[in-house]
Amino acid sequence: MPALHFSVRAFTSPGDKIIIQPPVYHPFFSVIEGNQRKFVLKSLKLIKGRYSMDLDNLKDQIDDRVKLILLCHPHNPTGRNWTPEELTELANICIERNILIVSDEIHSDLVLPGQKHVPLAAISPAFSDITITCIAPSKNF
């Protein structure tokens, strides 16, 4: 979690808002609160047994205090590996609203059978410009 702490401290200020999408890895909450930031909860939608991002609702909830989104990709605990289309839609919103994405991709080697992990920053140079990717090769061992 040091990379998440560093990113929150380096790119936001106390009182800024950070988006997370529960259910999500519980330390995301403490990283935000422990650094005197406020979290904006944009819960994932469960539709027919599959979690998805509620991006329409997300757009409606962003104000000028939202500076960052902590993205869990693949998502922990749901196991969702976000598709390039979902990531593209999210990243385009963030570009439009000037929001930095910290993409926690430490479980990228642990995707469900038949899925392939596509790093958010690898989709386009524009997305790479607004993304900090966190990885940990030792996580899978």
Order of alpha helices (4+ residues) and beta strands (2+ residues): alpha-beta-alpha-beta-beta-beta-alpha-beta-alpha-beta-alpha-beta
